[in-house]
Amino acid sequence: MFDSSTSGRSSSSGRTHALNSVIVLAATNRADMIDPALLRPGRFDKIIQIPMPDKASRLQILKINSEDIPLADQGGPDKIDYDKLAELTDGLSGADVAAISNTAVSLVVHEHLDKEPDVKEVEKKAETAKVTMKHFEDAVKKVREQKD
């Protein structure tokens, strides 16, 4: 497509130009939908497939994306069980796993908004609000629902 539109513009001016140093970068999460003609030898110099993250990778993604989140006391009953969350996120992409932390925070915010209609009161309570394991588990469900 790039070639034909470039050739079309070049030929309309009466000249043709060689395309040198053209780099095409593409990404998809639906490799099964790519036309096989695009994947024939000689079309792309490199095809890099990035697999879904394994449990250890999902665990690290969850920990990294939770660093700046106010979490429940890790010694208490609502502590975050990252190993369990890594298990629950099997089959999710790295982006999906990363979204779980933000979704958990969003659930806490909505929880407070539902209980207290006064925004000033919600702001006060937000300072002490903590994300619990239950919020993370609900976030995993929500992210999975959005994928389906």
C-alpha positions in Angstrom: 0.0 0.0 0.0 2.8 2.4 0.9 4.6 1.5 -2.4 1.6 2.1 -4.6 0.6 5.4 -3.0 4.1 6.7 -3.2 4.5 5.5 -6.8 1.2 7.1 -7.6 2.3 10.5 -6.2 5.7 10.2 -7.9 4.2 9.2 -11.3 1.7 12.0 -11.2 4.6 14.4 -11.2 6.2 12.5 -14.1 9.0 11.1 -12.0 9.6 7.9 -10.1 11.7 7.7 -7.0 13.3 4.7 -5.4 12.3 4.1 -1.7 15.5 3.8 0.3 15.7 3.2 4.0 12.0 2.7 4.4 11.2 1.0 7.7 7.8 -0.6 8.2 6.9 -1.4 11.8 3.6 -3.1 12.6 2.1 -4.7 15.7 -1.0 -6.8 16.3 -2.5 -9.0 18.9 -4.4 -10.9 16.2 -1.7 -12.6 14.2 -4.3 -15.1 13.1 -6.0 -12.4 11.0 -2.9 -11.4 9.0 -3.2 -12.2 5.3 -0.6 -15.0 4.6 0.6 -13.1 1.5 2.1 -10.4 3.8 4.2 -13.1 5.6 5.7 -14.6 2.5 9.6 -14.7 2.4 11.1 -11.5 1.4 8.3 -9.2 2.6 9.7 -8.5 6.1 13.3 -8.8 7.2 12.3 -9.6 10.8 9.2 -10.9 12.4 9.3 -10.8 16.2 6.7 -12.6 18.2 6.3 -11.6 21.8 4.6 -14.3 23.8 2.2 -13.8 26.6 3.9 -13.2 29.9 4.6 -16.2 32.1 3.7 -16.3 35.8 7.0 -14.7 36.9 6.6 -11.9 34.4 3.0 -11.3 35.4 4.1 -11.2 39.1 6.7 -8.5 38.3 4.2 -6.5 36.1 1.7 -6.5 39.0 4.4 -5.5 41.6 5.8 -2.7 39.4 2.4 -1.3 38.6 1.4 -1.3 42.3 4.4 0.5 43.6 2.7 3.9 43.9 -0.7 2.6 45.0 -1.9 2.9 48.6 -2.2 -0.8 49.4 -3.9 -2.5 52.4 -1.6 -3.4 55.3 0.6 -6.3 54.0 0.4 -7.9 57.5 -3.4 -7.6 57.7 -6.3 -9.7 56.3 -6.6 -7.6 53.2 -3.0 -7.9 52.1 -2.2 -8.3 48.4 -1.4 -11.9 47.4 0.7 -11.3 44.3 1.2 -15.0 43.7 -2.5 -15.6 43.6 -3.0 -12.6 41.3 -0.3 -13.9 39.0 -2.2 -17.2 38.8 -5.5 -15.4 38.2 -4.1 -13.4 35.3 -2.9 -16.4 33.3 -3.7 -15.9 29.6 -3.7 -12.1 29.9 -1.3 -9.8 28.0 1.2 -7.7 29.8 -0.9 -4.6 29.0 -4.0 -6.3 30.5 -2.0 -7.3 33.6 -0.7 -3.7 34.0 -4.3 -2.4 33.7 -5.4 -4.4 36.7 -3.7 -2.0 39.2 -5.4 1.0 37.7 -8.7 -0.8 37.6 -8.3 -1.7 41.3 -7.8 1.9 42.2 -10.8 2.9 40.1 -12.9 0.4 42.0 -11.9 2.0 45.3 -12.8 5.4 44.1 -16.2 4.3 42.9 -16.7 2.4 46.1 -16.3 5.7 48.0 -18.4 7.7 45.5 -21.2 5.3 45.9 -21.2 5.5 49.7 -20.8 9.2 50.0 -22.5 11.7 47.6 -20.6 14.7 49.0 -17.4 15.1 46.9 -15.6 16.9 49.8 -16.2 13.9 52.1 -14.9 11.5 49.4 -11.8 13.6 49.0 -11.2 13.3 52.8 -11.7 9.6 52.8 -9.5 9.2 49.7 -6.5 10.2 51.7 -6.9 7.0 53.8 -8.4 4.7 51.2 -6.5 1.5 50.6 -6.6 -1.0 47.8 -7.3 -4.5 49.1 -6.9 -8.0 47.6 -10.7 -8.0 46.9 -10.3 -4.9 44.8 -7.5 -6.6 42.8 -9.6 -9.8 42.4 -12.6 -7.7 41.1 -10.2 -5.8 38.8 -9.0 -9.1 37.3 -12.7 -10.0 36.6 -13.4 -6.6 35.1 -10.4 -6.7 32.8 -11.3 -10.2 31.6 -14.9 -9.1 31.0 -13.6 -6.2 28.9 -11.5 -8.5 26.8 -14.4 -10.8 26.0 
